[in-house]
Amino acid sequence: MKASGGAGWTVLVSRLVFSGVFFWAGWGKLRDPLAFSDSVAAFRVLPHPVLVSLVAVCVPVLEWLVAVLLWVPRWHRAARWVMTGLFAAFTVALGVAQAKGLVIDCGCFGSGDATEWSVPLALGRAGGLLGWAVWYGRRVRGYISEDRRH
């Protein structure tokens, strides 16, 4: 990472925040995997219980991988793409839940109580993080040596 200029600091702070968000989210899901599986099922977008279970197992693992691999230069680009893809998937799923008028707990950071504001607030958060991830992906070029082959 370049040491000079404010842009280097914004990249560093973004990586810290993204890593923290994904670590915290993964931890919340892994603490109570059955509750997270119930949250995934509540969205009513996956047609089969096996897919619900697969998502409930894979998402927290992917979140922790992203949290770690954002700090590994060789894997940073892949982690950044997976991160942005996860934010896009979360935003779409929450948008579908909002369109269906569902009052559910998103399960984003573990289980919680569902209120009429749960989905709209989670949708705003996911959309904001998606926008930030896209900005970060464009901004990070030139500040992190990614995938250099020697």
C-alpha positions as CSV (number, residue, x, y, z in Angstrom):
1,M,0.0,0.0,0.0
2,K,1.3,3.5,-0.7
3,A,2.3,5.3,2.4
4,S,1.6,8.8,1.3
5,G,-1.7,10.6,0.7
6,G,-5.1,10.4,2.1
7,A,-6.3,7.8,-0.4
8,G,-4.1,5.2,1.2
9,W,-5.8,5.8,4.5
10,T,-9.2,5.5,3.0
11,V,-8.3,2.1,1.5
12,L,-6.9,0.9,4.8
13,V,-9.9,2.1,6.8
14,S,-12.2,0.4,4.2
15,R,-10.4,-2.9,4.5
16,L,-10.6,-2.7,8.3
17,V,-14.3,-2.0,8.2
18,F,-15.1,-4.7,5.6
19,S,-13.0,-7.3,7.5
20,G,-14.7,-6.4,10.7
21,V,-18.2,-6.5,9.2
22,F,-17.6,-9.9,7.7
23,F,-15.9,-11.4,10.7
24,W,-18.7,-10.1,13.0
25,A,-21.4,-11.3,10.6
26,G,-19.9,-14.7,10.2
27,W,-19.5,-15.0,14.0
28,G,-23.1,-14.2,14.6
29,K,-24.2,-16.9,12.2
30,L,-21.8,-19.5,13.5
31,R,-22.9,-19.0,17.1
32,D,-26.4,-20.1,16.2
33,P,-26.5,-21.9,12.9
34,L,-30.1,-23.2,13.3
35,A,-31.4,-19.7,13.8
36,F,-29.5,-18.5,10.7
37,S,-30.9,-21.4,8.7
38,D,-34.4,-20.3,9.9
39,S,-33.6,-16.8,8.8
40,V,-32.5,-18.0,5.3
41,A,-35.7,-20.1,5.0
42,A,-37.9,-17.1,6.0
43,F,-36.8,-15.2,2.9
44,R,-38.7,-17.8,0.8
45,V,-36.4,-17.6,-2.2
46,L,-34.7,-21.0,-2.1
47,P,-37.0,-23.8,-3.4
48,H,-35.5,-26.7,-1.3
49,P,-34.5,-27.2,2.3
50,V,-31.2,-28.6,1.2
51,L,-30.3,-25.3,-0.5
52,V,-31.3,-23.5,2.7
53,S,-28.9,-25.7,4.7
54,L,-26.2,-25.2,2.1
55,V,-26.5,-21.4,2.2
56,A,-26.6,-21.5,6.0
57,V,-23.3,-23.4,6.2
58,C,-21.5,-21.7,3.3
59,V,-22.2,-18.0,3.9
60,P,-20.5,-17.7,7.3
61,V,-17.5,-19.6,6.1
62,L,-17.3,-17.3,3.0
63,E,-17.6,-14.2,5.2
64,W,-14.7,-15.3,7.4
65,L,-12.6,-16.1,4.3
66,V,-13.3,-12.7,2.9
67,A,-12.4,-11.1,6.3
68,V,-9.0,-12.8,6.2
69,L,-8.2,-12.8,2.5
70,L,-8.7,-9.0,2.2
71,W,-5.4,-8.8,4.0
72,V,-3.5,-11.3,1.8
73,P,-2.2,-9.5,-1.3
74,R,-2.3,-12.6,-3.5
75,W,-5.9,-13.2,-2.7
76,H,-7.1,-9.6,-2.2
77,R,-8.7,-9.3,-5.7
78,A,-10.7,-12.5,-5.3
79,A,-11.8,-11.6,-1.8
80,R,-12.9,-8.2,-3.1
81,W,-15.0,-9.8,-5.8
82,V,-16.6,-12.3,-3.5
83,M,-17.3,-9.5,-1.0
84,T,-19.0,-7.4,-3.6
85,G,-20.9,-10.4,-4.8
86,L,-22.1,-11.2,-1.3
87,F,-23.2,-7.7,-0.7
88,A,-25.1,-7.8,-4.1
89,A,-26.8,-11.1,-3.2
90,F,-27.8,-9.8,0.3
91,T,-29.2,-6.6,-1.3
92,V,-31.2,-8.5,-3.9
93,A,-32.5,-11.0,-1.3
94,L,-33.5,-8.1,1.1
95,G,-35.1,-6.3,-1.8
96,V,-37.2,-9.3,-2.7
97,A,-38.2,-9.7,1.0
98,Q,-39.2,-6.0,1.0
99,A,-41.2,-6.4,-2.2
100,K,-43.0,-9.4,-0.7
101,G,-43.8,-7.4,2.4
102,L,-42.1,-9.9,4.7
103,V,-41.5,-9.0,8.3
104,I,-38.5,-11.2,9.1
105,D,-35.1,-11.1,10.8
106,C,-32.5,-10.9,8.1
107,G,-30.0,-13.0,10.1
108,C,-27.2,-10.6,8.9
109,F,-25.4,-10.6,12.3
110,G,-27.0,-13.5,14.0
111,S,-30.6,-13.9,15.1
112,G,-32.7,-11.1,16.4
113,D,-36.3,-10.0,16.7
114,A,-38.1,-9.2,13.5
115,T,-39.9,-5.9,13.4
116,E,-41.6,-4.0,10.5
117,W,-38.3,-2.0,10.1
118,S,-35.9,-5.1,10.1
119,V,-35.9,-5.6,6.4
120,P,-35.9,-1.9,5.3
121,L,-33.0,-1.1,7.6
122,A,-31.0,-4.2,6.6
123,L,-31.7,-3.4,2.9
124,G,-30.3,0.2,3.4
125,R,-27.3,-1.2,5.2
126,A,-26.6,-3.9,2.6
127,G,-27.1,-1.4,-0.3
128,G,-24.8,1.1,1.4
129,L,-22.1,-1.5,1.9
130,L,-22.5,-2.7,-1.7
131,G,-22.0,0.9,-2.9
132,W,-19.0,1.3,-0.6
133,A,-17.6,-2.1,-1.9
134,V,-17.9,-0.9,-5.5
135,W,-16.2,2.4,-4.6
136,Y,-13.5,0.5,-2.8
137,G,-12.9,-1.8,-5.7
138,R,-12.3,1.1,-8.0
139,R,-10.3,3.1,-5.5
140,V,-8.0,0.2,-4.4
141,R,-6.2,-0.1,-7.7
142,G,-2.6,1.0,-7.4
143,Y,-2.6,0.9,-3.6
144,I,-2.4,-2.8,-3.1
145,S,-0.1,-5.2,-5.0
146,E,-2.6,-7.8,-6.1
147,D,-1.9,-11.2,-7.7
148,R,1.7,-10.3,-8.8
149,R,3.2,-13.3,-10.6
150,H,7.0,-13.4,-10.4
